[in-house]
Amino acid sequence: MDGQRADPAQRERGQILVIFALALVVIIGMVGLILDSGSAFAQRRGEQNAADLASIAGANAYLNTDGSVAVRTVAAQAAALASATRNGYTDGVNGAAVPTPTVTLMQSGVQVRVSITAPHANTFSRIYGQNSWDVSVEAAAETGTVDTATGAAPWTMSMDAFNPDGTPKYD
């Protein structure tokens, strides 16, 4: 036996174990990345819902507040921030950033823009040094008075804006 070579099948034994071990590390990493990405996507959806509601609340507050543009702007910003807080996103709490919403005057109304950024705590990606990802969203709502019939579409208004005979209460 001293001068004989080992059977080729004997020399290759155990190679599949090494390949499997290396592949397993890659597979676990990819599954972890998929799970963390899915969780971040779900968080983004929740943030987007909160931003959408906050921008609508701000636009609604602007439209329904009496006073100067400055007073109405402050009311819109306060309503938007209050809505974001009610939906779980308060500036400076749990790493969330909800800057003061921007209120932009338009020809006939305003646009209220809300942005929300919050960290997503990763579970599996921590292995690769990714402890968290920032998830950011932005939403805008426009409000104003209808000043033309061109391209007008149905809209919803409160019944409180009309007199019992159907005429508008406000000019």
MDAnalysis code that builds the backbone (N, CA, C; Angstrom):
import MDAnalysis as mda
import numpy as np

u = mda.Universe.empty(513, n_residues=171, atom_resindex=np.repeat(np.arange(171), 3), trajectory=True)
u.add_TopologyAttr("name", ["N", "CA", "C"] * 171)
u.add_TopologyAttr("resid", np.arange(1, 172))
u.add_TopologyAttr("resname", ["MET", "ASP", "GLY", "GLN", "ARG", "ALA", "ASP", "PRO", "ALA", "GLN", "ARG", "GLU", "ARG", "GLY", "GLN", "ILE", "LEU", "VAL", "ILE", "PHE", "ALA", "LEU", "ALA", "LEU", "VAL", "VAL", "ILE", "ILE", "GLY", "MET", "VAL", "GLY", "LEU", "ILE", "LEU", "ASP", "SER", "GLY", "SER", "ALA", "PHE", "ALA", "GLN", "ARG", "ARG", "GLY", "GLU", "GLN", "ASN", "ALA", "ALA", "ASP", "LEU", "ALA", "SER", "ILE", "ALA", "GLY", "ALA", "ASN", "ALA", "TYR", "LEU", "ASN", "THR", "ASP", "GLY", "SER", "VAL", "ALA", "VAL", "ARG", "THR", "VAL", "ALA", "ALA", "GLN", "ALA", "ALA", "ALA", "LEU", "ALA", "SER", "ALA", "THR", "ARG", "ASN", "GLY", "TYR", "THR", "ASP", "GLY", "VAL", "ASN", "GLY", "ALA", "ALA", "VAL", "PRO", "THR", "PRO", "THR", "VAL", "THR", "LEU", "MET", "GLN", "SER", "GLY", "VAL", "GLN", "VAL", "ARG", "VAL", "SER", "ILE", "THR", "ALA", "PRO", "HIS", "ALA", "ASN", "THR", "PHE", "SER", "ARG", "ILE", "TYR", "GLY", "GLN", "ASN", "SER", "TRP", "ASP", "VAL", "SER", "VAL", "GLU", "ALA", "ALA", "ALA", "GLU", "THR", "GLY", "THR", "VAL", "ASP", "THR", "ALA", "THR", "GLY", "ALA", "ALA", "PRO", "TRP", "THR", "MET", "SER", "MET", "ASP", "ALA", "PHE", "ASN", "PRO", "ASP", "GLY", "THR", "PRO", "LYS", "TYR", "ASP"])
u.atoms.positions = np.array([
    [0.804, -1.182, 0.000],
    [0.000, 0.000, 0.000],
    [0.852, 1.252, 0.000],
    [2.093, 1.184, 0.349],
    [2.900, 2.382, 0.465],
    [3.022, 3.120, -0.863],
    [3.113, 2.496, -1.922],
    [3.315, 3.165, -3.198],
    [2.027, 3.388, -3.957],
    [0.901, 3.017, -3.380],
    [-0.359, 3.146, -4.105],
    [-1.037, 4.480, -3.781],
    [-1.671, 4.978, -4.774],
    [-2.429, 6.221, -4.578],
    [-3.808, 5.885, -4.028],
    [-4.402, 6.850, -3.276],
    [-5.744, 6.646, -2.733],
    [-6.757, 6.708, -3.869],
    [-7.818, 6.025, -3.668],
    [-8.911, 6.010, -4.635],
    [-9.456, 7.437, -4.778],
    [-9.688, 7.930, -5.998],
    [-10.195, 9.298, -6.174],
    [-11.471, 9.560, -5.381],
    [-12.334, 8.600, -5.250],
    [-13.564, 8.793, -4.488],
    [-13.234, 9.043, -3.017],
    [-12.165, 8.410, -2.505],
    [-11.770, 8.600, -1.107],
    [-11.216, 10.007, -0.883],
    [-10.471, 10.530, -1.863],
    [-9.887, 11.863, -1.710],
    [-10.951, 12.953, -1.700],
    [-12.078, 12.786, -2.357],
    [-13.104, 13.813, -2.472],
    [-14.158, 13.727, -1.386],
    [-14.044, 12.788, -0.509],
    [-15.028, 12.664, 0.583],
    [-14.951, 13.900, 1.477],
    [-16.119, 14.406, 1.857],
    [-16.165, 15.544, 2.758],
    [-16.180, 16.892, 2.064],
    [-15.969, 16.937, 0.762],
    [-15.968, 18.232, 0.073],
    [-17.348, 18.868, 0.078],
    [-18.390, 18.062, -0.026],
    [-19.742, 18.614, -0.038],
    [-20.064, 19.287, 1.286],
    [-19.484, 18.811, 2.359],
    [-19.710, 19.409, 3.673],
    [-19.148, 20.836, 3.724],
    [-17.989, 21.055, 3.157],
    [-17.390, 22.385, 3.114],
    [-18.230, 23.313, 2.234],
    [-18.646, 22.842, 1.091],
    [-19.469, 23.646, 0.179],
    [-20.800, 23.987, 0.845],
    [-21.396, 23.000, 1.506],
    [-22.675, 23.223, 2.184],
    [-22.527, 24.246, 3.307],
    [-21.465, 24.182, 4.064],
    [-21.251, 25.128, 5.164],
    [-21.112, 26.548, 4.633],
    [-20.360, 26.726, 3.552],
    [-20.215, 28.054, 2.961],
    [-21.544, 28.551, 2.390],
    [-22.270, 27.683, 1.722],
    [-23.556, 28.061, 1.139],
    [-24.573, 28.395, 2.234],
    [-24.512, 27.698, 3.352],
    [-25.445, 27.937, 4.447],
    [-25.285, 29.344, 5.017],
    [-24.056, 29.800, 5.134],
    [-23.810, 31.162, 5.624],
    [-24.449, 32.180, 4.677],
    [-24.285, 31.988, 3.385],
    [-24.854, 32.895, 2.398],
    [-26.378, 32.829, 2.429],
    [-26.935, 31.642, 2.528],
    [-28.395, 31.471, 2.560],
    [-28.993, 32.142, 3.790],
    [-28.400, 31.960, 4.940],
    [-28.906, 32.581, 6.170],
    [-28.825, 34.106, 6.058],
    [-27.752, 34.612, 5.503],
    [-27.621, 36.059, 5.311],
    [-28.689, 36.612, 4.388],
    [-28.980, 35.921, 3.310],
    [-29.994, 36.382, 2.369],
    [-31.384, 36.313, 2.984],
    [-31.688, 35.264, 3.715],
    [-32.992, 35.160, 4.377],
    [-33.146, 36.291, 5.394],
    [-32.088, 36.567, 6.145],
    [-32.131, 37.674, 7.105],
    [-32.358, 39.004, 6.424],
    [-31.684, 39.229, 5.316],
    [-31.853, 40.478, 4.564],
    [-33.284, 40.607, 4.044],
    [-33.842, 39.520, 3.575],
    [-35.222, 39.526, 3.084],
    [-36.197, 39.839, 4.217],
    [-36.000, 39.216, 5.375],
    [-36.888, 39.477, 6.515],
    [-36.772, 40.918, 7.002],
    [-35.562, 41.440, 7.115],
    [-35.382, 42.829, 7.540],
    [-35.953, 43.802, 6.513],
    [-35.774, 43.511, 5.232],
    [-36.317, 44.385, 4.184],
    [-37.838, 44.387, 4.215],
    [-38.423, 43.236, 4.415],
    [-39.884, 43.154, 4.507],
    [-40.419, 43.926, 5.694],
    [-39.736, 43.833, 6.805],
    [-40.132, 44.575, 7.996],
    [-39.981, 46.074, 7.781],
    [-38.916, 46.488, 7.125],
    [-38.709, 47.913, 6.827],
    [-39.789, 48.413, 5.867],
    [-40.186, 47.589, 4.915],
    [-41.242, 47.971, 3.987],
    [-42.563, 48.161, 4.726],
    [-42.870, 47.266, 5.668],
    [-44.093, 47.401, 6.468],
    [-44.046, 48.680, 7.301],
    [-42.884, 48.998, 7.865],
    [-42.737, 50.243, 8.625],
    [-42.951, 51.436, 7.709],
    [-42.407, 51.379, 6.508],
    [-42.565, 52.473, 5.559],
    [-44.036, 52.693, 5.237],
    [-44.773, 51.619, 5.089],
    [-46.206, 51.739, 4.791],
    [-46.923, 52.461, 5.935],
    [-46.598, 52.102, 7.172],
    [-47.195, 52.769, 8.325],
    [-46.818, 54.239, 8.397],
    [-45.560, 54.537, 8.123],
    [-45.100, 55.930, 8.101],
    [-45.814, 56.714, 6.999],
    [-45.975, 56.095, 5.835],
    [-46.645, 56.777, 4.726],
    [-48.087, 57.083, 5.085],
    [-48.765, 56.142, 5.729],
    [-50.142, 56.387, 6.161],
    [-50.195, 57.558, 7.132],
    [-49.270, 57.591, 8.085],
    [-49.230, 58.680, 9.065],
    [-48.951, 60.017, 8.385],
    [-48.030, 60.050, 7.439],
    [-47.712, 61.289, 6.724],
    [-48.890, 61.744, 5.868],
    [-49.563, 60.812, 5.208],
    [-50.736, 61.158, 4.405],
    [-51.814, 61.798, 5.278],
    [-52.108, 61.150, 6.399],
    [-53.129, 61.683, 7.299],
    [-52.733, 63.036, 7.873],
    [-51.450, 63.191, 8.204],
    [-50.978, 64.452, 8.773],
    [-51.095, 65.589, 7.754],
    [-50.741, 65.332, 6.507],
    [-50.839, 66.395, 5.498],
    [-52.297, 66.770, 5.237],
    [-53.182, 65.785, 5.237],
    [-54.607, 66.071, 5.055],
    [-55.151, 66.853, 6.248],
    [-54.746, 66.465, 7.454],
    [-55.194, 67.190, 8.656],
    [-54.718, 68.639, 8.617],
    [-53.479, 68.860, 8.189],
    [-52.960, 70.220, 8.082],
    [-53.715, 71.039, 7.046],
    [-53.973, 70.442, 5.895],
    [-54.705, 71.155, 4.845],
    [-56.125, 71.475, 5.300],
    [-56.737, 70.538, 5.971],
    [-58.090, 70.747, 6.479],
    [-58.109, 71.860, 7.523],
    [-57.119, 71.869, 8.418],
    [-57.048, 72.912, 9.444],
    [-56.847, 74.282, 8.807],
    [-56.023, 74.358, 7.775],
    [-55.810, 75.634, 7.094],
    [-57.124, 76.135, 6.508],
    [-57.829, 75.259, 5.858],
    [-59.072, 75.632, 5.186],
    [-60.141, 76.049, 6.183],
    [-60.179, 75.421, 7.342],
    [-61.249, 75.663, 8.311],
    [-60.879, 76.619, 9.438],
    [-59.750, 77.292, 9.348],
    [-59.348, 78.256, 10.367],
    [-59.585, 79.665, 9.846],
    [-60.181, 80.488, 10.700],
    [-60.380, 81.892, 10.349],
    [-59.150, 82.681, 10.759],
    [-58.885, 83.770, 10.066],
    [-57.780, 84.636, 10.435],
    [-56.832, 84.863, 9.281],
    [-55.697, 85.444, 9.621],
    [-54.688, 85.770, 8.617],
    [-53.999, 84.510, 8.101],
    [-53.215, 84.695, 7.061],
    [-52.454, 83.572, 6.505],
    [-51.526, 82.991, 7.563],
    [-50.905, 83.847, 8.367],
    [-49.984, 83.377, 9.403],
    [-50.713, 82.523, 10.437],
    [-51.890, 82.956, 10.854],
    [-52.680, 82.203, 11.839],
    [-53.096, 80.860, 11.257],
    [-53.539, 80.869, 10.018],
    [-53.977, 79.632, 9.370],
    [-52.797, 78.678, 9.143],
    [-51.622, 79.248, 8.824],
    [-50.424, 78.424, 8.626],
    [-50.033, 77.728, 9.917],
    [-50.031, 78.468, 11.022],
    [-49.696, 77.876, 12.325],
    [-50.701, 76.785, 12.677],
    [-51.983, 77.019, 12.401],
    [-53.010, 76.006, 12.681],
    [-52.783, 74.750, 11.841],
    [-52.406, 74.941, 10.578],
    [-52.148, 73.800, 9.695],
    [-50.950, 72.985, 10.184],
    [-49.892, 73.675, 10.572],
    [-48.697, 72.980, 11.065],
    [-48.995, 72.233, 12.360],
    [-49.730, 72.870, 13.266],
    [-50.066, 72.228, 14.543],
    [-50.944, 70.994, 14.325],
    [-51.913, 71.102, 13.427],
    [-52.799, 69.968, 13.151],
    [-52.031, 68.809, 12.521],
    [-51.120, 69.127, 11.618],
    [-50.325, 68.080, 10.960],
    [-49.439, 67.363, 11.972],
    [-48.764, 68.127, 12.832],
    [-47.898, 67.513, 13.845],
    [-48.715, 66.698, 14.844],
    [-49.893, 67.203, 15.227],
    [-50.750, 66.465, 16.162],
    [-51.209, 65.144, 15.543],
    [-51.526, 65.167, 14.256],
    [-51.946, 63.938, 13.570],
    [-50.799, 62.931, 13.506],
    [-49.602, 63.419, 13.200],
    [-48.444, 62.511, 13.159],
    [-48.205, 61.890, 14.534],
    [-48.349, 62.693, 15.583],
    [-48.167, 62.187, 16.947],
    [-49.217, 61.139, 17.281],
    [-50.468, 61.400, 16.929],
    [-51.539, 60.423, 17.196],
    [-51.287, 59.106, 16.471],
    [-50.553, 59.172, 15.386],
    [-50.262, 57.960, 14.623],
    [-48.889, 57.373, 14.930],
    [-48.261, 57.823, 16.022],
    [-47.052, 57.180, 16.512],
    [-45.736, 57.814, 16.112],
    [-45.739, 58.992, 15.508],
    [-44.493, 59.619, 15.073],
    [-44.396, 61.035, 15.630],
    [-43.624, 61.177, 16.704],
    [-43.394, 62.463, 17.344],
    [-41.932, 62.824, 17.166],
    [-41.676, 64.062, 16.782],
    [-40.304, 64.500, 16.554],
    [-39.460, 64.304, 17.802],
    [-38.341, 63.599, 17.652],
    [-37.409, 63.380, 18.750],
    [-37.721, 62.191, 19.633],
    [-38.815, 61.496, 19.413],
    [-39.183, 60.333, 20.228],
    [-38.835, 59.059, 19.455],
    [-38.083, 58.185, 20.090],
    [-37.651, 56.914, 19.482],
    [-36.896, 57.127, 18.177],
    [-36.168, 58.208, 18.082],
    [-35.349, 58.480, 16.901],
    [-36.110, 59.047, 15.717],
    [-37.411, 59.289, 15.872],
    [-38.210, 59.806, 14.758],
    [-37.899, 61.282, 14.522],
    [-37.946, 61.668, 13.263],
    [-37.780, 63.068, 12.883],
    [-39.019, 63.496, 12.106],
    [-39.753, 64.442, 12.675],
    [-40.933, 64.995, 12.026],
    [-40.763, 66.509, 12.041],
    [-40.051, 67.044, 11.055],
    [-39.824, 68.492, 11.039],
    [-41.139, 69.250, 10.852],
    [-41.115, 70.523, 11.190],
    [-42.304, 71.358, 11.025],
    [-42.779, 71.281, 9.577],
    [-44.045, 70.941, 9.377],
    [-44.563, 70.834, 8.008],
    [-44.454, 72.165, 7.263],
    [-44.255, 72.080, 5.964],
    [-44.191, 73.290, 5.148],
    [-45.576, 73.583, 4.586],
    [-45.947, 74.837, 4.632],
    [-47.221, 75.292, 4.087],
    [-46.890, 76.280, 2.980],
    [-47.207, 75.912, 1.749],
    [-46.879, 76.721, 0.580],
    [-48.145, 77.316, 0.000],
    [-48.164, 78.634, -0.092],
    [-49.319, 79.311, -0.690],
    [-49.353, 79.042, -2.186],
    [-50.559, 78.778, -2.672],
    [-50.772, 78.558, -4.098],
    [-51.766, 79.610, -4.603],
    [-52.085, 79.571, -5.864],
    [-52.991, 80.563, -6.431],
    [-54.338, 80.553, -5.717],
    [-54.850, 79.389, -5.420],
    [-56.156, 79.288, -4.775],
    [-56.083, 78.246, -3.671],
    [-55.366, 78.529, -2.584],
    [-55.258, 77.593, -1.483],
    [-53.823, 77.388, -1.053],
    [-53.575, 76.253, -0.467],
    [-52.229, 75.943, 0.020],
    [-51.897, 74.476, -0.208],
    [-50.615, 74.190, -0.082],
    [-50.131, 72.816, -0.070],
    [-49.439, 72.615, 1.276],
    [-49.800, 71.544, 1.966],
    [-49.179, 71.193, 3.235],
    [-48.344, 69.937, 2.992],
    [-47.038, 70.035, 3.268],
    [-46.112, 68.928, 3.025],
    [-45.540, 68.452, 4.354],
    [-45.651, 67.142, 4.593],
    [-45.182, 66.517, 5.832],
    [-44.158, 65.449, 5.489],
    [-43.044, 65.420, 6.229],
    [-42.064, 64.344, 6.051],
    [-41.808, 63.686, 7.401],
    [-41.596, 62.380, 7.347],
    [-41.336, 61.579, 8.546],
    [-40.156, 60.676, 8.260],
    [-39.208, 60.627, 9.190],
    [-38.078, 59.702, 9.120],
    [-37.963, 59.010, 10.468],
    [-37.833, 57.692, 10.443],
    [-37.677, 56.938, 11.687],
    [-36.730, 55.767, 11.427],
    [-35.942, 55.400, 12.428],
    [-35.033, 54.269, 12.240],
    [-35.786, 52.943, 12.273],
    [-35.328, 52.014, 11.479],
    [-35.851, 50.644, 11.505],
    [-34.798, 49.761, 12.156],
    [-35.113, 49.222, 13.306],
    [-34.164, 48.350, 14.018],
    [-34.116, 46.998, 13.317],
    [-32.966, 46.651, 12.797],
    [-32.799, 45.379, 12.097],
    [-32.629, 44.237, 13.080],
    [-32.973, 43.065, 12.642],
    [-32.811, 41.872, 13.458],
    [-31.653, 41.036, 12.935],
    [-31.764, 40.582, 11.707],
    [-30.761, 39.696, 11.148],
    [-29.568, 40.435, 10.549],
    [-29.806, 41.602, 10.013],
    [-28.727, 42.342, 9.348],
    [-27.695, 42.883, 10.329],
    [-27.977, 42.792, 11.625],
    [-26.987, 43.205, 12.634],
    [-25.714, 42.363, 12.510],
    [-25.879, 41.135, 12.071],
    [-24.726, 40.244, 11.901],
    [-23.719, 40.867, 10.950],
    [-24.226, 41.604, 9.964],
    [-23.367, 42.209, 8.956],
    [-23.090, 43.678, 9.257],
    [-23.378, 44.107, 10.479],
    [-23.066, 45.465, 10.897],
    [-24.132, 46.503, 10.582],
    [-25.288, 46.080, 10.120],
    [-26.381, 47.000, 9.812],
    [-27.386, 46.973, 10.965],
    [-27.123, 47.759, 12.027],
    [-28.008, 47.747, 13.185],
    [-29.363, 48.373, 12.888],
    [-29.395, 49.394, 12.052],
    [-30.672, 50.018, 11.706],
    [-30.564, 50.700, 10.348],
    [-31.733, 50.932, 9.770],
    [-31.854, 51.683, 8.536],
    [-32.824, 52.822, 8.794],
    [-32.596, 53.962, 8.180],
    [-33.570, 55.040, 8.257],
    [-34.624, 54.834, 7.176],
    [-35.875, 54.948, 7.573],
    [-36.990, 54.844, 6.642],
    [-37.643, 56.222, 6.585],
    [-37.719, 56.801, 5.383],
    [-38.250, 58.159, 5.216],
    [-39.402, 58.181, 4.225],
    [-40.394, 59.028, 4.521],
    [-41.535, 59.210, 3.621],
    [-41.899, 60.691, 3.577],
    [-42.677, 61.058, 2.591],
    [-43.156, 62.429, 2.457],
    [-44.540, 62.390, 1.832],
    [-45.400, 63.314, 2.276],
    [-46.747, 63.406, 1.715],
    [-47.129, 64.870, 1.605],
    [-47.981, 65.179, 0.637],
    [-48.464, 66.548, 0.456],
    [-49.956, 66.502, 0.169],
    [-50.656, 67.476, 0.738],
    [-52.083, 67.642, 0.467],
    [-52.320, 69.083, 0.071],
    [-53.188, 69.280, -0.899],
    [-53.519, 70.622, -1.359],
    [-54.972, 70.908, -1.028],
    [-55.220, 72.151, -0.661],
    [-56.579, 72.558, -0.351],
    [-56.809, 73.956, -0.881],
    [-58.044, 74.285, -1.089],
    [-58.383, 75.617, -1.563],
    [-59.830, 75.653, -1.983],
    [-60.190, 76.706, -2.633],
    [-61.558, 76.846, -3.111],
    [-61.595, 76.563, -4.597],
    [-62.689, 76.022, -5.032],
    [-62.858, 75.753, -6.455],
    [-63.157, 77.089, -7.127],
    [-62.304, 77.482, -8.065],
    [-62.482, 78.777, -8.712],
    [-62.794, 78.651, -10.198],
    [-63.027, 77.453, -10.650],
    [-63.355, 77.246, -12.054],
    [-64.043, 75.898, -12.198],
    [-64.837, 75.765, -13.226],
    [-65.513, 74.494, -13.469],
    [-64.730, 73.626, -14.424],
    [-63.671, 74.142, -15.013],
    [-62.878, 73.380, -15.961],
    [-62.176, 72.245, -15.239],
    [-62.493, 71.048, -15.608],
    [-61.846, 69.886, -15.007],
    [-62.257, 69.626, -13.572],
    [-63.347, 70.241, -13.134],
    [-63.777, 70.042, -11.746],
    [-64.235, 68.602, -11.563],
    [-64.001, 68.084, -10.378],
    [-64.392, 66.714, -10.059],
    [-65.186, 66.746, -8.761],
    [-65.872, 65.688, -8.446],
    [-66.608, 65.656, -7.176],
    [-65.655, 65.800, -5.995],
    [-66.105, 66.466, -4.980],
    [-65.328, 66.610, -3.765],
    [-66.261, 66.471, -2.579],
    [-65.697, 66.196, -1.419],
    [-66.476, 65.992, -0.211],
    [-66.352, 67.215, 0.676],
    [-67.481, 67.668, 1.193],
    [-67.492, 68.808, 2.107],
    [-68.380, 68.466, 3.292],
    [-68.134, 69.130, 4.378],
    [-68.947, 68.955, 5.563],
    [-70.320, 69.592, 5.347],
    [-71.361, 68.950, 5.861],
    [-72.710, 69.513, 5.783],
    [-72.803, 70.801, 6.596],
    [-71.909, 70.952, 7.572],
    [-71.910, 72.145, 8.411],
    [-71.537, 73.398, 7.614],
    [-71.009, 73.246, 6.416],
    [-70.633, 74.391, 5.604],
    [-71.820, 74.973, 4.840],
    [-73.005, 74.349, 4.976],
    [-74.178, 74.781, 4.221],
    [-75.333, 75.122, 5.160],
    [-76.140, 76.052, 4.710],
    [-77.371, 76.394, 5.424],
    [-78.401, 75.294, 5.184],
    [-79.476, 75.262, 5.991],
    [-80.502, 74.220, 5.797],
    [-81.111, 74.204, 4.396],
    [-81.118, 75.360, 3.722],
    [-81.692, 75.390, 2.370],
    [-80.689, 74.988, 1.287],
    [-79.451, 74.643, 1.686],
    [-78.455, 74.187, 0.738],
    [-77.498, 75.255, 0.239],
    [-77.726, 76.492, 0.591],
    [-76.814, 77.553, 0.177],
    [-75.581, 77.541, 1.074],
    [-74.419, 77.938, 0.546],
    [-73.212, 77.908, 1.370],
    [-73.256, 78.965, 2.482],
    [-72.734, 78.625, 3.645],
    [-72.662, 79.561, 4.774],
    [-71.564, 80.589, 4.575],
    [-70.512, 80.207, 3.867],
    [-69.329, 81.052, 3.753],
    [-69.126, 81.499, 2.327],
    [-68.531, 82.669, 2.154],
    [-68.235, 83.169, 0.820],
    [-67.005, 82.495, 0.295],
])
